[in-house]
Amino acid sequence: MNLYKVFLRPLLFRFGGDAAHNITMALMRIAGSIPLARPLIRFWNKVNAPSLQREVFGLSFPNPVGLAAGLDKNCEQYNLLSDYGFGFIEVGSLTPEPQPGNPKPRIFRIPKDKAIVNRMGINNKGVRHAIARIQSDPPSCIISASIARNTKSTSDQEVIRDYRTAFSLLYDFVDMITVNISCPNVEGMSSLEEVSFLSEVLDELLSLRLCYDKYKPVLVKVSPDIEPEQLDNILDYCMMSGIDGVVATNTTRSRAGLSVHPQKISDIGNGGLSGAPLYNKSIQMVRHIKEYTGGRLPIVGCGGIMTPEQAAEMLDAGASLIQVYTGFIYEGPALVRKIKRHLRKLSTAKS
Ligand SMILES: Cc1cc2nc3c(=O)[nH]c(=O)nc-3n(C[C@H](O)[C@H](O)[C@H](O)COP(=O)(O)O)c2cc1C
């Protein structure tokens, strides 16, 4: 019996999205402070198998299942979350300065479709808070930091400066950095999908990386709504410039695949859609990236992975690693363990 789905989820879903998020985080902290609880959670969620390990971008991942950006926005719960068996955790998105994000309500669950619409607007406490957290609680797992611009940055120069600041402050404290250029809830973010501007930002970050002793992978997270030609231009740039990989995908502006009444959809309003309806789009994009790049650019497949079978399919489609967010909310922490067990079973059956 999945205790989360039977008891905790119905309780959490009585609250609004923001409140449910805060309650979950508080419950995790309380559970983590009970003596022996954390070793037990770790033990329960551990699935050992050499076949689960992955060497990607020069890093050794214990398994390919990551937590996508947005859940541990402020870099406060990565060690507790990693107890649930993730192979890596993406924190953020983090901006140089703290920002409150959009007014609430800004998270809307659509249980009938196993989906979420959010317009958080990259609310976060800023990179300095994240660094202080990492210093006080050194990560026991691979940490990727998602970085973004502050929403108040308007000129191109300010945007470049924001990414440069977030990148250089975080570089020494995390294992890899993902440049978020694809948040549908931040005005002007789509200008970064034009390769001419994106390359200015990324060239700056890649030059900065040369100043550090240790090489760390830099990835770009793309939107599922990007025009095919824009995507191919970005992929060409990534392959030429030394970008280490692509995260595909962020949430979508599209409402395709939702079966709820159109009035409910319009009541929710703007925001990025995640969860089950996104899956077809994200896997198609992963397939395209794999084919277009000839497998030369590692892909982190993300978007609508709700079952172990979909996780395996995403990896088969060309992803080297995968990430979940909405699946974790609907299926609970057991999803990570189930995916790993399924992958282990598939690999045993193959050998
Ligand atoms: C409430 C919420 C907040 C999110 N915040 C971020 C964010 O700050 N940065 C980011 O790159 N992606 C963010 N995402 C997108 C997820 O990382 C992921 O790309 C997307 O939800 C698709 O995966 P999923 O269907 O497994 O949720 C957020 C998603 C949700 C649902």
The ligand as a MOL file (V3000), in Angstrom:
LIG
                    3D

  0  0  0     0  0            999 V3000
M  V30 BEGIN CTAB
M  V30 COUNTS 31 33 0 0 0
M  V30 BEGIN ATOM
M  V30 1 C 5.7360 24.3410 -8.9640 0
M  V30 2 C 6.8390 24.2120 -9.9700 0
M  V30 3 C 7.9400 25.0670 -9.9060 0
M  V30 4 C 8.9770 24.9550 -10.8350 0
M  V30 5 N 10.0530 25.7850 -10.7500 0
M  V30 6 C 11.0740 25.6500 -11.6280 0
M  V30 7 C 12.2270 26.4780 -11.5270 0
M  V30 8 O 12.3520 27.3150 -10.6320 0
M  V30 9 N 13.2150 26.3070 -12.4610 0
M  V30 10 C 13.1360 25.3950 -13.4740 0
M  V30 11 O 14.0650 25.2730 -14.2720 0
M  V30 12 N 12.0510 24.5860 -13.5690 0
M  V30 13 C 11.0410 24.6990 -12.6850 0
M  V30 14 N 9.9530 23.8810 -12.7950 0
M  V30 15 C 9.8740 22.9360 -13.9310 0
M  V30 16 C 10.3480 21.5220 -13.5340 0
M  V30 17 O 11.6990 21.5390 -13.1650 0
M  V30 18 C 10.1700 20.5580 -14.7260 0
M  V30 19 O 10.9900 20.9650 -15.7900 0
M  V30 20 C 8.7280 20.4930 -15.2150 0
M  V30 21 O 7.8300 20.5440 -14.1390 0
M  V30 22 C 8.4520 19.2380 -16.0380 0
M  V30 23 O 8.6750 18.0760 -15.2860 0
M  V30 24 P 7.4950 17.2820 -14.5250 0
M  V30 25 O 6.3880 17.0530 -15.5140 0
M  V30 26 O 8.1440 16.0100 -14.0170 0
M  V30 27 O 7.0610 18.1540 -13.4110 0
M  V30 28 C 8.9060 23.9630 -11.8640 0
M  V30 29 C 7.8040 23.1110 -11.9210 0
M  V30 30 C 6.7940 23.2140 -10.9930 0
M  V30 31 C 5.6210 22.2670 -11.0770 0
M  V30 END ATOM
M  V30 BEGIN BOND
M  V30 1 1 1 2
M  V30 2 1 2 3
M  V30 3 2 2 30
M  V30 4 2 3 4
M  V30 5 1 4 5
M  V30 6 1 4 28
M  V30 7 2 5 6
M  V30 8 1 6 7
M  V30 9 1 6 13
M  V30 10 2 7 8
M  V30 11 1 7 9
M  V30 12 1 9 10
M  V30 13 2 10 11
M  V30 14 1 10 12
M  V30 15 2 12 13
M  V30 16 1 13 14
M  V30 17 1 14 15
M  V30 18 1 14 28
M  V30 19 1 15 16
M  V30 20 1 16 17
M  V30 21 1 16 18
M  V30 22 1 18 19
M  V30 23 1 18 20
M  V30 24 1 20 21
M  V30 25 1 20 22
M  V30 26 1 22 23
M  V30 27 1 23 24
M  V30 28 2 24 25
M  V30 29 1 24 26
M  V30 30 1 24 27
M  V30 31 2 28 29
M  V30 32 1 29 30
M  V30 33 1 30 31
M  V30 END BOND
M  V30 END CTAB
M  END
